[in-house]
Amino acid sequence: MTDITIVGAGIIGMMVAREYTDLGASVTLIDKNLAGHEASWAGGGMLFPINPEQQPEAVMRLFFESMTFFPKLIQQLYEVTEIDPEWLMSGLLILQSDDVQLLSTWCQQNGVITSQPPTELLSKLGCQPKEPLWLPEIYQVRNPRLLRALKYFLTLRNVTFMENCTLTGVKVKRQRIDKLETTSGLLPVNHLVLATGAWSGDNYQKIFPDKAYPRYMGMDVFPVKGQMIVVKGPQGYLDSIILQDGQYMIPRKDGRIIVGSTVESMVFDKSITTEVRENLTDFMYRLLPDLKKCVVEHQWSGLRPGTISGIPFIGCHQEYENLSFNCGHFRNGLSTSLASAKLLVDLIEKRSPTVDPSPYELNKSNFH
Ligand SMILES: Cc1cc2nc3c(=O)[nH]c(=O)nc-3n(C[C@H](O)[C@H](O)[C@H](O)COP(=O)(O)OP(=O)(O)OC[C@H]3O[C@@H](n4cnc5c(N)ncnc54)[C@H](O)[C@@H]3O)c2cc1C
């Protein structure tokens, strides 16, 4: 039997799978869709939380630890798969933030380098920012390529992918998940990891349908839609990320620029609107008037897994000994994925975690 079954093959599920293959475990990844085609694909790939000074410390801890693991991962993926995830130190120009002084102090206290913004970059702007902040050592990754590389890497390590297979429920026997009910039939399970992103609140309810508790109280993970556009800019025109009031432009190596994003609703709706497309293009044209002739190639949306506290749930279930979870990474799932995966595997395998696990626990008082 598979040692570990992970439901949800987004960045989080795949990173957990990678940790387990390092241990020589037999791993099955199940996804209702194709692997890596939901939020993890839709995201921008910026490896730095927006407004870090306002983020819970528990999120920033995962971020900083993940960043120490990224270089080795990228090198390993490239060597094994020859797919380049385009891990780039783009730098981040922040044109406006809620409190520049606070952010600047936060950077100093956390060892995030700031310096004078490059004049060439400032000269391209269609506005004159009052107190721009330049963070030269901020990275990005081209997330669709990272996911493709990870999937190929895991396939080479004999991970079984069951795509287009939806978890619909579980059969429980003596405080253990005994079988998974899926659209591909009943599956045996040794240990189940729930890594189903924005669907985790709903899936948690599917797992425990007969117990009455308020919606999402057990695991309050809910969808938060973000819409994005991509334009094809001239190659080499922009090589730094620009952020203003929560909206950003992320330049890729080939000249494409990702512009995002919105923070919308709490429903499972991925529709896109002309209004948002116009707002995002206006934002881009205002900041970089040279791009006025560039056309929008594509618009899409993704569902971020939001939580009320802003902190993901990572840990082992207190009642069901072979159930654990890793979900609710909201806007930071790519940047915190490596440490989140390692933390969960440390906990399941009863190794001492390098990160204090308590902030990520499911609240016991919410158990039914
Ligand atoms: C527009 C946008 C921009 C973003 N930008 C960034 C950024 O720049 N940097 C950053 O760090 N983060 C960013 N994020 C956030 C990041 O993308 C998410 O936090 C992260 O992708 C969450 O990963 P996940 O694996 O938990 O979720 P997902 O990638 O959504 O994966 C969950 C998977 O579970 C599957 N699933 C759900 N239910 C079931 C079921 N019942 N049975 C089987 N499979 C199921 C889904 O099909 C899906 O593939 C952004 C997100 C969006 C939407």
Ligand as a Chemical Component Dictionary entry (heavy atoms), coordinates in Angstrom:
data_LIG
# 
_chem_comp.id                   LIG 
_chem_comp.type                 NON-POLYMER 
_chem_comp.pdbx_formal_charge   0 
_chem_comp.three_letter_code    LIG 
# 
loop_
_chem_comp_atom.comp_id 
_chem_comp_atom.atom_id 
_chem_comp_atom.alt_atom_id 
_chem_comp_atom.type_symbol 
_chem_comp_atom.charge 
_chem_comp_atom.model_Cartn_x 
_chem_comp_atom.model_Cartn_y 
_chem_comp_atom.model_Cartn_z 
_chem_comp_atom.pdbx_ordinal 
LIG C1  C1  C 0 -3.754  35.598 -8.379 1  
LIG C2  C2  C 0 -2.838  34.965 -7.356 2  
LIG C3  C3  C 0 -1.562  35.476 -7.153 3  
LIG C4  C4  C 0 -0.711  34.876 -6.236 4  
LIG N1  N1  N 0 0.582   35.319 -6.134 5  
LIG C5  C5  C 0 1.434   34.709 -5.270 6  
LIG C6  C6  C 0 2.803   35.111 -5.210 7  
LIG O1  O1  O 0 3.246   35.974 -5.970 8  
LIG N2  N2  N 0 3.603   34.496 -4.298 9  
LIG C7  C7  C 0 3.143   33.505 -3.452 10 
LIG O2  O2  O 0 3.911   33.004 -2.646 11 
LIG N3  N3  N 0 1.856   33.110 -3.510 12 
LIG C8  C8  C 0 1.001   33.680 -4.396 13 
LIG N4  N4  N 0 -0.315  33.281 -4.458 14 
LIG C9  C9  C 0 -0.802  32.314 -3.479 15 
LIG C10 C10 C 0 -0.425  30.904 -3.843 16 
LIG O3  O3  O 0 -0.670  30.702 -5.207 17 
LIG C11 C11 C 0 -1.227  29.921 -2.983 18 
LIG O4  O4  O 0 -1.055  30.224 -1.608 19 
LIG C12 C12 C 0 -0.752  28.496 -3.212 20 
LIG O5  O5  O 0 -0.808  28.206 -4.589 21 
LIG C13 C13 C 0 -1.576  27.489 -2.455 22 
LIG O6  O6  O 0 -1.118  26.217 -2.833 23 
LIG P1  P1  P 0 -1.995  24.935 -2.581 24 
LIG O7  O7  O 0 -1.219  23.792 -3.082 25 
LIG O8  O8  O 0 -2.447  24.930 -1.165 26 
LIG O9  O9  O 0 -3.331  25.195 -3.451 27 
LIG P2  P2  P 0 -3.675  24.838 -4.957 28 
LIG O10 O10 O 0 -2.592  25.155 -5.880 29 
LIG O11 O11 O 0 -5.005  25.456 -5.246 30 
LIG O12 O12 O 0 -3.785  23.262 -4.936 31 
LIG C14 C14 C 0 -4.847  22.594 -4.288 32 
LIG C15 C15 C 0 -5.202  21.407 -5.156 33 
LIG O13 O13 O 0 -6.188  20.614 -4.484 34 
LIG C16 C16 C 0 -7.030  20.055 -5.464 35 
LIG N5  N5  N 0 -8.279  19.624 -4.822 36 
LIG C17 C17 C 0 -9.160  20.394 -4.145 37 
LIG N6  N6  N 0 -10.188 19.641 -3.688 38 
LIG C18 C18 C 0 -9.942  18.369 -4.082 39 
LIG C19 C19 C 0 -10.644 17.136 -3.919 40 
LIG N7  N7  N 0 -11.800 17.061 -3.235 41 
LIG N8  N8  N 0 -10.130 16.021 -4.467 42 
LIG C20 C20 C 0 -8.945  16.063 -5.156 43 
LIG N9  N9  N 0 -8.242  17.219 -5.338 44 
LIG C21 C21 C 0 -8.731  18.347 -4.800 45 
LIG C22 C22 C 0 -7.197  21.197 -6.467 46 
LIG O14 O14 O 0 -7.617  20.726 -7.751 47 
LIG C23 C23 C 0 -5.813  21.815 -6.487 48 
LIG O15 O15 O 0 -5.002  21.332 -7.551 49 
LIG C24 C24 C 0 -1.175  33.803 -5.427 50 
LIG C25 C25 C 0 -2.443  33.280 -5.639 51 
LIG C26 C26 C 0 -3.267  33.834 -6.624 52 
LIG C27 C27 C 0 -4.621  33.228 -6.866 53 
# 
loop_
_chem_comp_bond.comp_id 
_chem_comp_bond.atom_id_1 
_chem_comp_bond.atom_id_2 
_chem_comp_bond.value_order 
_chem_comp_bond.pdbx_ordinal 
LIG C1  C2  SING 1  
LIG C2  C3  SING 2  
LIG C2  C26 DOUB 3  
LIG C3  C4  DOUB 4  
LIG C4  N1  SING 5  
LIG C4  C24 SING 6  
LIG N1  C5  DOUB 7  
LIG C5  C6  SING 8  
LIG C5  C8  SING 9  
LIG C6  O1  DOUB 10 
LIG C6  N2  SING 11 
LIG N2  C7  SING 12 
LIG C7  O2  DOUB 13 
LIG C7  N3  SING 14 
LIG N3  C8  DOUB 15 
LIG C8  N4  SING 16 
LIG N4  C9  SING 17 
LIG N4  C24 SING 18 
LIG C9  C10 SING 19 
LIG C10 O3  SING 20 
LIG C10 C11 SING 21 
LIG C11 O4  SING 22 
LIG C11 C12 SING 23 
LIG C12 O5  SING 24 
LIG C12 C13 SING 25 
LIG C13 O6  SING 26 
LIG O6  P1  SING 27 
LIG P1  O7  DOUB 28 
LIG P1  O8  SING 29 
LIG P1  O9  SING 30 
LIG O9  P2  SING 31 
LIG P2  O10 DOUB 32 
LIG P2  O11 SING 33 
LIG P2  O12 SING 34 
LIG O12 C14 SING 35 
LIG C14 C15 SING 36 
LIG C15 O13 SING 37 
LIG C15 C23 SING 38 
LIG O13 C16 SING 39 
LIG C16 N5  SING 40 
LIG C16 C22 SING 41 
LIG N5  C17 SING 42 
LIG N5  C21 SING 43 
LIG C17 N6  DOUB 44 
LIG N6  C18 SING 45 
LIG C18 C19 SING 46 
LIG C18 C21 DOUB 47 
LIG C19 N7  SING 48 
LIG C19 N8  DOUB 49 
LIG N8  C20 SING 50 
LIG C20 N9  DOUB 51 
LIG N9  C21 SING 52 
LIG C22 O14 SING 53 
LIG C22 C23 SING 54 
LIG C23 O15 SING 55 
LIG C24 C25 DOUB 56 
LIG C25 C26 SING 57 
LIG C26 C27 SING 58 
# 
